[in-house]
Amino acid sequence: MNKELRDPQVVGKLLSKIESLLAEPVTIMEVCGTHTMAVFRHGLKNMLPEQLKLLSGPGCPVCVTSDYVIDTALEIAKQPGVLLATFGDMLRVPGSSGSLATLKAAGANVKVVYSPLEAVKLAEENPYQEVVFFAIGFETTAPMIAASVLTAQQKKITNFSIVGANKTIPGALRALLSSEELQVDGLLCPGHVSAIIGTEPYQFIPRELGIGAVVTGFEPVDILQGIYMLLKQIQEDSPSVEIQYRRWVSASGNPQALKMMEQVFAADGAHWRGLGYLPGTGLTLRQQYRQFDAVWRFNITIEEKPTKKGCRCGDVLRGVITPLECPLFATACVPEKPAGACMVSPEGTCAAYYKYGR
């Protein structure tokens, strides 16, 4: 890690520059959950001027995975002979009737993996077991999941499949920003996602909605520079999409990763916690890879159920409220016993508020 990115003198100078540009209140949304955690962990929220309000957005893939999708994974994990592999963050996220952790405790074969290719290896080593990978994430993880499908096909591994729950960020931002309940003056866009997709998918934000966006890294100087760049756009009334995180992000993104995603996946609708069903914001396996679709393979049909009473995770993800305004926060909902997904993931807004913001 470059020490300059946490240099107190550089941070101080940026804070002074930010304050000099704040003639009136400004609201900025940090889309990515990693940004939210970094803002709290480094104490930036307390350092920034009171006129600048930071809102957290729907950029935590664990948090936006809906009960409907989790219930689907739970139902598949109950099938005889199934080993369900998942990222660790998803283990304790509650669906409408429990979590993968409670199912595992009851005897289901649920295993934490660190990569979808690890799940492919499990399938290869256990040919008489159905290995299903719970494929959550945004454009950041989608190329790896596409690679796992291609690897399984190449190796003729027939006992591997996925619960496809990947989502794409730009369409969700369009739905969010088009809502009258959210008023923001600019966006800090996610660095990891943007390293894959580039900046073209964000161009509708200044072009159609008239607000600026800056792709930002995750260190204190990155975030403060991103805020400063947004405030300059506001001052000059020149909204655009800029890249602060140039050491990792280019305007064109990662063509090889995009090509792999395009080969394996097609755009489809997706269920988002807090945003509902959004057409064109999900990724589904193309027809030639349908044998790797666990929902199709096991013929699973799940009824969508109402959101848990009292939990306001969806409102937090839309930037409508902060966790402090949720009646369950830090009482009926704590990290040890989460009522909602935003308290589970390390990138969750409620988890950040609970750990650093109280």
N, C-alpha and C positions, 0 to 999 in steps of 0.2 A: 504493500500500500504506500503510495506517495504521501510523505508526511505533509507536503504543502497543502494537500486536500483537507487537512485538519488543523492547519496553522492558525493559532488564535489571532495573530496580527492580520492575516488575510481575511479571516472571518469578521473581525472588527471593522475593517475597511468596507467590506461588502454590506455589513449592517448599516453603516453610515450612509452609503450610497442608496440603499433601499429606503431609508428614512427620508432622505432628501427628495425622493420621487413621490412620496405619499402626501399629496395635497388633500385627498379625500379617502374615505374607506374603500378598500379593494378586497374582493373575495377571490381566492385562487383555490382550485381543486387539485390535489395531488392524486392522480389516478391510481398509481401503483401502491399496493400494500407495503412493499419494501420501502418506498418513500415515507409512508406514514410511520413505520417503525423507526426509520432513521431520524425523522424529525423529532420524535419523542426521545429516542435514546441519546441523541446529542444535545438535547435541551434547546433546540432551535425555536420551539413554540414560545418559550418564555423569553427568548432573546429578541424576537421580532417585534416591531412596533404594534401597538394595540389596534391601529387602523387597518392592519393587514390580517384578514381572517383566512385561515387554512381549513379547507374541508377535505375529508377523505372520500375517495370514490370507489368504484366497483372493481378495483384491480387486484383483488386477492382471489385466486382461482378456487381455493378451498371454500372461501366464504360464499361465493356466488353459485356454488353447486347446490342445486335445489333439493328439497326433500324428495321430490319425484325421482330424481336421478339416483340419490342415495338409496331410496327404497328399492329401485331396480337392482342396484348392486347387492343389496341385502338379500333379495329374493334369489338371485343367481348363486350367491354364496351358500344358500340353503340346499341347493341341488345336490343329489348324491354324486360323490366322486369328484367334486369341484374343489380346486385350490384357488382361492381368490387372492391375487397379489395386488398390493396397493402402496402408494406413497404413505409414509408415516403420518403426515398431517391429516389424512382422511380417516384415520382409525377411530378417532373419538367424536367425529362430527355427527350429531344426532339427526336421524331421519325422522319420519313420523312415528316409527315404532322401534326405537333403539338405534344402536350404532354398530359398526363393524367390530368394535371392541367388545360390546356386550354379546354379540353373536359369537365371537371367538371364545369368550369366556364360557359360553354355553356348549362349546365343542366344535364349532365350525372351523374349517381349515382356512384360516386367513393369515397371510404372511406379508410382512413389510419388506418392500424392495426399494432400491435407490435408483433404479433405471428400468424402463420397459424391456430392455435387452436382457436384464436379469430374469425377468419373467419368462422370456423365450427360452433361456437356458434351463429354467426349472421344468418347462414343458418337454424339452429335449431329454432331460435326465429322468423324467417321470412319464414315460409314454402311455401308461395306463391310467393317467389322471388328467382331467380337464383343467388346464391352467388358464385362468381368466384374469386379465390385467384391467384394473379400474383406471381408465385413461382420462384423467382430468388435466386441466391446464389451459393456458392460452397458446398463442403462436410460439411461445418459447419452448414448450414441451412437444408440440405437434410434430416437428421434424423427427424427433427421437422415436415417437410412437409410430410414425410412418415407417421409419427404418426397421422397427421391430416387426411390423407386418411383412415388409419385404424380405427380411431375414428368415422369418418363419416360412414364407412361400418358397424361397430359394432352397431351404434345407428340407422342404417337404414335411414340416412339422404340422401335423393335422390336429393336435390337441391343444392348440393355443388360440385364444380369441380375446377380444377386448370389449369392455363396456365403454363405448365411445362417448366421452363427455367433454371433449375439447371445445373451447369457445374462442371467438375472435373479438378483439377489443373495439375496433373502429365502429362497428354497427351498434354496439352497446352504448358507446359515447354519443352517437347520433340520437338514439332513443332518449338517453338521459338529458342531453342538452336541449332537446326539443320539448321537454316537459316544462310547463309553466311553474311548477313547484320549485325548480332549481334555477337560481340566478347566480352565475359566476362571471368573472371578468377575464379569466384565463385558465389554462390547464398546464400542469406539469405532466408530460406524457411519459410512459414507462420506458426505461432504458433497455431492459432485457427484451421485451416484445419488439421494440423498434429496431434492435440489432438484427432481427429477422425480417420484418416487413418494410423497414425504411420509413420515409416520411410521406410518401404520396398518399397513403390511405387516410392521413389526417388533414389533407388540404381542404376538405369540405368545411372544416371548423372555421377558418378565417373567411373562406370564400362565401359560404352560405349563412353562417351564424355571426360573423363579424367579431369574433374574439380570437385571441392569440393562443399559441401552443408552443411549448418548448420541451424538447426531449432532453431529459436531465439524468445525470448519474446519481449516485447514492451516498456520496460523502458530503459533509457539511458545506464545503466550498461549492461542490456541484449544485446542491439544492439552492443555496443562496444566489449563485450566479444565474440559475434558471429563473428564480423569482425576479432578480434585477432585470434580466432580459425581457421578461413579461411586462414589468412596470415601464420599461422604455417603450415597448410597443404601445402600451396604453397612453403614455404621455404624448407620443408622436401620432397617435391615432392611425397606426399602421399595422394591423393584425396580420400575422404570418405564422408559418411553422419554422422554427429554428432548432438547431441542434447544439446543445451545450456539451453533450456526452460524445464528443468527436473521437475520443480514443477508442470507442467501441461501436459507434453508430455511424452509418453513412446514409445518404438520401436513398440509395438503391437497395439497402438492406442486404440480405444474404441470398443471392440468386440460387445457389445450390440447394439451400434448405427450402426455399419457396418452391422450387421445381419438384422436390421430393413430396412436399405437402400436396401439391397440385396433382401429382401422379396417383397418390393413394386416396385422397379425400376430395369430396365435393361439398360445396356450401349447402347448409341445411338450417332449419330452425333449431333453437336451443332454449331450454328452460333456465332462466336466471333467477336466483333468489333476489327478491325485491323489484325486479324488472318484469317478471313474468316470461311468457313465451315470445321470443324475438325472432322473426324470420331472418334467415341469412346470416345468423351470428354463430352458428355451430358448424361442425365438420362431421360428415358421415362418410363411411367407407364407400368407395365406388363399387359398382356392381361386380366387377371382376375380383374384388376382395371380400365379397359378402360372407364367405365361409369363415372369416375371422370376426364376424359380428356376433358377440355373445347373446345379445337380445334376440336376434333372428335364430341363432343356433338352438337356444333353449326355449324359444317361443314364449317369451316373457311378456305379460301384459300387466301394467300397473295402473291403478286408479289414482289420479292426483287428489291429494287430501288438503284440507285447509291448513294454513300456517298455524303454528302453535300459538295459543292465546297468551298475550302479554309480550312475546318476543318481538322486538322491533329491529332485528337485524336488517331486514329489507330497507327500512327507512334510513338506517345508518349507511348502507351501501349506496343509497341514492343521494346522500349528502343532505337529507331533509332534517335530520337531527344528529346530535353527537351522542355517544354512548351514555353520557351523564344524564340524558333526558329519557333513557329507557328505564322503566320501573323495575326491571329485573337486574339491572347492572349492579354488580358487586354485592348483591343480596342473594337472590335465587339463581343468579348466573355468575359463576366464578370459574377460573381455569380448571379447578379440580372437578367441578360438576357443571359443565357448560350447558346453558339452555339453547344457545344458538351458535352457528358456525363462526361468527366474528370473534368469539371468545376462545376458539380452539386454536386456530392457525397462528403461528408467530407473526404472520403478516396481517392478521385481523385487527381492525380498528379498535374493537373492544378490548382485545388482548393488550394493545399498545397503551390505551388509556388506563387499564387496570394496573399494568406493570410500572408505567412511567408518569401517568398524567393525573393521578389522584392527589 
